[in-house]
Amino acid sequence: MEKKEIATRADVFLLVSSFYDKIKRDEVIGHFFLKAIPTDKWDEHLEHLTDFWETNLFFVRKFKGNPIAKHRNVDKNSDYKISQEHFGRWLQLWFTTVDEYFIGIKATQAKERARNIASMLFLKLYENKPKDIK
């Protein structure tokens, strides 16, 4: 497959859906996602995440939600087991997926924004963990 620029919602959907295909099969972090997202909700979730990334990359106002609250809830429901290692794996899979399909400025921005998002979410999860778990 020839790599191209991320230019449309369809490109963003390809990135997001391909990434989450990897996530679902991943032995390190897949279980968090499979536990948090019911099988019959994945299509809806992928559209929601496509809105998120389309908003982040093209500044269209489509995404509505609170990622921090959602991720805190996932961490809580996983007995606060989400760690920096898991965010590192998430980034590794994201970068691999971006590089597999895309080139150019938006591809670079997708990786930079993912790095910033992962750092921010990790810090927000960490500050929310019970003191005896930190």
MARBA-3410 file (N, C-alpha, C, O; in Angstrom, 1 decimal):
134
0.8,-1.2,0.0,0.0,0.0,0.0,0.9,1.2,0.0,1.8,1.4,0.8 ~ 0.6,2.2,-0.9,1.3,3.4,-1.0,0.9,4.3,0.2,-0.3,4.6,0.4 ~ 1.9,4.9,0.8,1.6,5.8,1.9,1.2,7.2,1.3,1.6,7.6,0.2 ~ 0.3,7.9,2.1,-0.2,9.2,1.6,-0.4,10.1,2.8,-0.2,9.7,4.0 ~ -0.7,11.3,2.5,-1.0,12.3,3.5,-2.4,12.0,4.2,-3.3,11.4,3.6
-2.5,12.4,5.5,-3.8,12.3,6.1,-4.6,13.6,5.7,-4.2,14.7,6.0 ~ -5.6,13.4,4.9,-6.3,14.6,4.3,-7.8,14.6,4.5,-8.4,15.7,4.4 ~ -8.4,13.5,4.8,-9.8,13.4,4.9,-10.3,12.7,6.2,-9.5,12.0,6.8 ~ -11.6,12.7,6.4,-12.1,11.9,7.5,-11.9,10.4,7.3,-11.6,9.7,8.2 ~ -12.0,10.0,6.0,-11.8,8.6,5.6,-10.4,8.2,6.0,-10.2,7.1,6.5
-9.4,9.1,5.8,-8.0,8.8,6.2,-7.9,8.6,7.7,-7.3,7.7,8.2 ~ -8.6,9.5,8.4,-8.6,9.5,9.9,-9.2,8.2,10.4,-8.7,7.5,11.3 ~ -10.3,7.8,9.7,-11.0,6.6,10.1,-10.1,5.3,9.8,-10.1,4.4,10.6 ~ -9.4,5.3,8.7,-8.5,4.2,8.4,-7.4,4.1,9.5,-7.1,3.0,10.0 ~ -6.9,5.3,9.9,-5.9,5.3,11.0,-6.4,4.7,12.3,-5.9,3.8,12.9
-7.6,5.3,12.7,-8.2,4.9,14.0,-8.6,3.4,14.0,-8.3,2.7,14.9 ~ -9.3,3.0,12.9,-9.7,1.6,12.9,-8.6,0.6,12.8,-8.6,-0.4,13.4 ~ -7.6,0.9,12.0,-6.4,0.1,11.9,-5.7,0.0,13.3,-5.2,-1.1,13.7 ~ -5.5,1.1,13.9,-4.9,1.2,15.2,-5.6,0.3,16.2,-5.0,-0.5,17.0 ~ -7.0,0.5,16.3,-7.7,-0.3,17.3,-7.8,-1.8,16.9,-8.0,-2.6,17.8
-7.6,-2.1,15.7,-7.5,-3.6,15.3,-6.2,-4.1,16.0,-6.3,-5.2,16.5 ~ -5.2,-3.3,16.0,-3.9,-3.7,16.7,-4.1,-3.8,18.2,-3.7,-4.7,18.9 ~ -4.8,-2.8,18.7,-5.0,-2.7,20.2,-5.8,-3.9,20.6,-5.4,-4.5,21.6 ~ -6.8,-4.3,20.0,-7.7,-5.4,20.4,-6.9,-6.7,20.5,-7.2,-7.6,21.2 ~ -5.9,-6.9,19.6,-5.0,-8.1,19.6,-3.8,-8.0,20.5,-3.1,-9.0,20.7
-3.6,-6.8,21.1,-2.3,-6.6,21.8,-2.4,-7.3,23.2,-3.4,-7.1,23.9 ~ -1.4,-8.0,23.5,-1.3,-8.8,24.8,-1.0,-7.8,26.0,-1.3,-8.2,27.1 ~ -0.5,-6.7,25.8,-0.1,-5.8,26.9,-1.3,-4.9,27.3,-1.5,-4.7,28.4 ~ -2.0,-4.3,26.3,-3.0,-3.4,26.6,-4.4,-3.7,26.1,-5.4,-3.1,26.5 ~ -4.5,-4.7,25.2,-5.8,-5.0,24.6,-6.9,-5.3,25.6,-8.0,-4.9,25.4
-6.5,-6.0,26.7,-7.5,-6.3,27.7,-8.2,-5.2,28.3,-9.4,-5.2,28.7 ~ -7.6,-4.0,28.5,-8.2,-2.8,29.0,-9.3,-2.4,28.1,-10.4,-2.0,28.6 ~ -9.1,-2.3,26.8,-10.0,-1.9,25.9,-11.2,-2.9,25.7,-12.3,-2.5,25.6 ~ -10.8,-4.1,25.6,-11.9,-5.2,25.4,-12.8,-5.2,26.6,-14.0,-5.6,26.5 ~ -12.3,-5.0,27.8,-13.1,-4.9,29.0,-14.0,-3.7,29.1,-15.1,-3.7,29.5
-13.5,-2.6,28.6,-14.2,-1.3,28.7,-15.2,-1.0,27.6,-16.2,-0.3,27.8 ~ -15.0,-1.7,26.5,-15.9,-1.4,25.3,-16.6,-2.7,24.9,-16.0,-3.6,24.4 ~ -17.9,-2.7,25.1,-18.6,-3.9,24.7,-18.5,-4.2,23.2,-18.4,-3.2,22.4 ~ -18.6,-5.4,22.9,-18.4,-5.8,21.5,-19.3,-5.1,20.5,-18.9,-4.6,19.5 ~ -20.6,-4.9,20.9,-21.6,-4.2,20.1,-21.4,-2.7,20.1,-22.2,-2.0,19.4
-20.5,-2.2,20.8,-20.2,-0.7,20.8,-19.0,-0.3,20.1,-18.7,0.9,20.0 ~ -18.2,-1.2,19.5,-17.0,-0.9,18.9,-17.2,0.1,17.7,-16.4,1.0,17.5 ~ -18.2,-0.2,16.8,-18.4,0.7,15.7,-18.6,2.1,16.1,-18.1,3.1,15.5 ~ -19.5,2.2,17.1,-19.8,3.6,17.6,-18.6,4.2,18.2,-18.3,5.4,18.1 ~ -17.8,3.4,18.9,-16.5,3.9,19.6,-15.5,4.4,18.5,-14.9,5.4,18.7
-15.4,3.6,17.4,-14.5,4.0,16.4,-14.9,5.3,15.7,-14.1,6.2,15.4 ~ -16.2,5.5,15.5,-16.7,6.8,15.0,-16.4,8.0,15.9,-16.0,9.0,15.5 ~ -16.6,7.7,17.2,-16.4,8.7,18.2,-14.9,9.1,18.3,-14.5,10.3,18.4 ~ -14.0,8.1,18.2,-12.6,8.4,18.2,-12.1,9.0,16.9,-11.2,9.8,16.8 ~ -12.8,8.7,15.8,-12.5,9.4,14.5,-12.9,10.9,14.7,-12.2,11.7,14.2
-14.0,11.2,15.3,-14.4,12.5,15.6,-13.2,13.2,16.4,-12.8,14.3,16.1 ~ -12.7,12.5,17.4,-11.7,13.0,18.3,-10.5,13.4,17.5,-9.9,14.5,17.6 ~ -10.0,12.5,16.7,-8.8,12.7,15.9,-9.0,13.7,14.7,-8.1,14.4,14.4 ~ -10.2,13.7,14.2,-10.5,14.7,13.1,-10.5,16.1,13.8,-10.0,17.1,13.1 ~ -11.0,16.2,15.0,-11.0,17.5,15.7,-9.5,17.9,16.0,-9.2,19.1,15.8
-8.7,16.9,16.4,-7.3,17.2,16.8,-6.5,17.6,15.5,-5.6,18.4,15.6 ~ -6.7,16.9,14.4,-5.9,17.2,13.2,-6.4,18.2,12.3,-5.6,18.9,11.7 ~ -7.7,18.4,12.2,-8.3,19.4,11.3,-9.1,20.5,11.9,-9.6,21.4,11.3 ~ -9.1,20.5,13.3,-9.8,21.5,14.0,-11.3,21.7,13.7,-11.8,22.8,13.8 ~ -11.9,20.6,13.3,-13.4,20.6,13.1,-14.0,20.3,14.4,-13.4,19.6,15.2
-15.1,20.9,14.7,-15.7,20.7,16.0,-16.7,19.6,16.0,-17.9,19.8,15.9 ~ -16.2,18.4,16.0,-17.1,17.2,16.0,-17.0,16.5,17.3,-18.1,15.9,17.8 ~ -15.9,16.4,18.0,-15.8,15.6,19.2,-16.4,16.3,20.4,-16.3,17.5,20.6 ~ -17.2,15.5,21.1,-17.8,15.9,22.3,-17.5,14.7,23.3,-17.8,13.6,23.0 ~ -17.0,15.1,24.5,-16.7,14.1,25.5,-15.7,14.5,26.5,-15.1,15.6,26.3
-15.4,13.7,27.4,-14.4,14.0,28.5,-13.5,12.8,28.6,-13.7,11.9,29.4 ~ -12.4,12.8,27.8,-11.4,11.7,27.8,-10.8,11.5,29.1,-10.5,10.3,29.5 ~ -10.6,12.5,29.9,-9.9,12.3,31.2,-10.9,11.5,32.1,-10.4,10.5,32.7 ~ -12.1,11.9,32.2,-13.1,11.1,33.0,-13.2,9.7,32.5,-13.3,8.8,33.3 ~ -13.3,9.5,31.2,-13.5,8.1,30.7,-12.3,7.3,31.1,-12.4,6.1,31.5
-11.1,7.8,30.9,-9.9,7.0,31.2,-9.7,6.8,32.7,-9.2,5.7,33.1 ~ -10.1,7.8,33.5,-10.0,7.5,34.9,-11.0,6.4,35.3,-10.6,5.6,36.2 ~ -12.1,6.3,34.7,-13.1,5.3,35.0,-12.5,3.9,34.5,-12.7,2.9,35.2 ~ -11.9,3.9,33.4,-11.3,2.6,32.9,-10.2,2.2,33.9,-10.1,1.0,34.3 ~ -9.4,3.1,34.4,-8.3,2.8,35.3,-8.9,2.3,36.6,-8.5,1.2,37.2
-10.0,2.9,37.1,-10.6,2.5,38.3,-11.2,1.1,38.2,-11.0,0.3,39.0 ~ -11.9,0.9,37.1,-12.5,-0.5,36.8,-11.4,-1.6,36.5,-11.8,-2.7,36.5 ~ -10.2,-1.1,36.4,-9.1,-2.1,36.2,-8.2,-2.1,37.4,-7.0,-2.5,37.4 ~ -8.8,-1.8,38.6,-8.1,-1.8,39.8,-6.8,-0.9,39.8,-5.8,-1.2,40.4 ~ -6.9,0.2,39.1,-5.8,1.2,39.0,-4.5,0.6,38.5,-3.4,0.9,39.0
-4.6,-0.4,37.6,-3.5,-1.1,37.1,-2.9,-0.4,35.8,-1.8,-0.9,35.3 ~ -3.5,0.6,35.3,-2.9,1.3,34.1,-1.7,2.0,34.5,-1.7,2.8,35.4 ~ -0.6,1.7,33.8,0.7,2.3,34.2,1.4,3.1,33.0,0.8,3.0,31.9 ~ 2.5,3.7,33.3,3.2,4.4,32.2,3.6,3.4,31.1,3.6,3.8,29.9 ~ 3.9,2.2,31.4,4.2,1.1,30.4,3.1,1.0,29.4,3.3,0.8,28.2
1.9,1.0,29.9,0.7,0.9,29.0,0.6,2.0,28.1,0.2,1.9,26.9 ~ 0.8,3.2,28.6,0.8,4.4,27.7,1.9,4.3,26.6,1.7,4.7,25.5 ~ 3.1,3.8,27.1,4.2,3.6,26.1,3.8,2.7,25.0,4.1,2.9,23.8 ~ 3.1,1.6,25.4,2.7,0.6,24.4,1.6,1.2,23.5,1.7,1.0,22.2 ~ 0.7,2.0,24.0,-0.3,2.6,23.2,0.4,3.5,22.2,0.0,3.5,21.0
1.4,4.3,22.6,2.1,5.2,21.7,2.8,4.4,20.6,2.8,4.7,19.4 ~ 3.4,3.3,21.0,4.2,2.5,20.1,3.3,2.0,19.0,3.6,2.0,17.8 ~ 2.1,1.5,19.4,1.1,1.0,18.4,0.6,2.1,17.5,0.4,1.9,16.3 ~ 0.4,3.3,18.1,-0.1,4.4,17.3,0.9,4.8,16.3,0.6,5.0,15.1 ~ 2.2,5.0,16.7,3.2,5.4,15.8,3.4,4.4,14.7,3.5,4.8,13.5
3.4,3.1,15.0,3.5,2.0,14.0,2.4,2.1,13.0,2.6,2.0,11.8 ~ 1.2,2.4,13.4,0.0,2.5,12.5,0.1,3.7,11.7,-0.1,3.6,10.5 ~ 0.4,4.8,12.3,0.6,6.1,11.4,1.7,5.8,10.4,1.4,6.1,9.2 ~ 2.8,5.3,10.7,3.9,5.1,9.8,3.6,4.0,8.7,4.1,4.0,7.6 ~ 2.7,3.1,9.1,2.3,2.0,8.1,1.5,2.6,6.9,1.6,2.1,5.8
0.7,3.6,7.2,-0.2,4.1,6.2,0.1,5.5,5.7,-0.3,5.9,4.6 ~ 0.7,6.4,6.5,0.7,7.8,6.2,2.1,8.4,6.2,3.0,7.9,6.9 ~ 2.3,9.5,5.5,3.5,10.4,5.6,3.0,11.8,5.7,1.8,12.1,5.5 ~ 3.9,12.7,5.9,3.6,14.1,5.8,3.4,14.8,7.1,3.5,14.2,8.2 ~ 3.0,16.1,7.0,2.8,16.9,8.2,1.7,16.4,9.1,1.9,16.4,10.3
0.6,16.0,8.6,-0.5,15.5,9.5,-0.1,14.2,10.2,-0.5,14.0,11.3 ~ 0.7,13.4,9.5,1.1,12.2,10.1,2.1,12.5,11.3,2.0,11.9,12.4 ~ 2.9,13.5,11.1,3.8,13.9,12.2,3.0,14.6,13.3,3.3,14.3,14.5 ~ 2.0,15.4,12.9,1.2,16.0,14.0,0.4,14.9,14.7,0.2,15.0,16.0 ~ -0.1,13.9,14.1,-0.8,12.8,14.7,0.1,12.1,15.8,-0.4,11.8,16.9
1.3,12.0,15.5,2.3,11.4,16.4,2.6,12.3,17.6,2.6,11.9,18.8 ~ 2.8,13.6,17.3,3.1,14.6,18.3,1.9,14.8,19.3,2.1,14.8,20.5 ~ 0.8,14.8,18.7,-0.4,15.0,19.5,-0.7,13.8,20.4,-1.1,13.9,21.5 ~ -0.5,12.6,19.8,-0.7,11.4,20.6,0.3,11.4,21.8,-0.1,11.0,22.9 ~ 1.5,11.8,21.5,2.5,11.8,22.6,2.1,12.8,23.7,2.2,12.5,24.9
1.6,14.0,23.3,1.1,14.9,24.3,-0.1,14.4,25.1,-0.3,14.6,26.3 ~ -1.1,13.8,24.3,-2.3,13.2,25.0,-1.9,12.2,25.9,-2.4,12.1,27.1 ~ -1.0,11.2,25.5,-0.6,10.2,26.4,0.0,10.7,27.7,-0.3,10.2,28.8 ~ 0.9,11.7,27.6,1.5,12.3,28.8,0.5,12.9,29.7,0.5,12.7,30.9 ~ -0.4,13.7,29.1,-1.4,14.4,29.9,-2.4,13.4,30.6,-2.7,13.5,31.8
-2.8,12.4,29.8,-3.7,11.4,30.4,-3.0,10.6,31.5,-3.6,10.3,32.6 ~ -1.8,10.2,31.3,-1.1,9.5,32.3,-1.0,10.3,33.6,-1.3,9.8,34.7 ~ -0.6,11.6,33.5,-0.6,12.4,34.7,-1.9,12.6,35.4,-2.0,12.5,36.6 ~ -3.0,12.7,34.6,-4.3,12.8,35.2,-4.8,11.5,35.8,-5.4,11.6,36.9 ~ -4.4,10.4,35.3,-4.7,9.1,35.9,-3.9,9.0,37.2,-4.4,8.5,38.2
-2.6,9.3,37.1,-1.8,9.2,38.3,-2.3,10.0,39.5,-2.3,9.5,40.6 ~ -2.7,11.2,39.2,-3.1,12.1,40.3,-4.4,11.6,40.9,-4.8,12.0,42.0 ~ -5.2,10.8,40.2,-6.4,10.3,40.6,-6.4,8.9,41.3,-7.3,8.4,41.9 ~ -5.2,8.3,41.3,-5.0,7.0,41.9,-5.0,7.1,43.4,-4.6,8.1,44.0 ~ -5.6,6.1,44.1,-5.5,6.1,45.6,-4.1,6.2,46.0,-3.2,5.6,45.4
-3.8,6.9,47.1,-2.4,7.1,47.6,-1.7,5.8,47.8,-0.5,5.8,47.7 ~ -2.3,4.7,48.3,-1.7,3.5,48.5,-1.3,2.7,47.3,-0.6,1.7,47.3 ~ -1.7,3.2,46.1,-1.4,2.6,44.8,-0.3,3.3,44.1,0.5,2.7,43.3 ~ -0.1,4.6,44.4,0.9,5.4,43.6,2.3,4.9,43.8,3.2,5.5,43.3
END
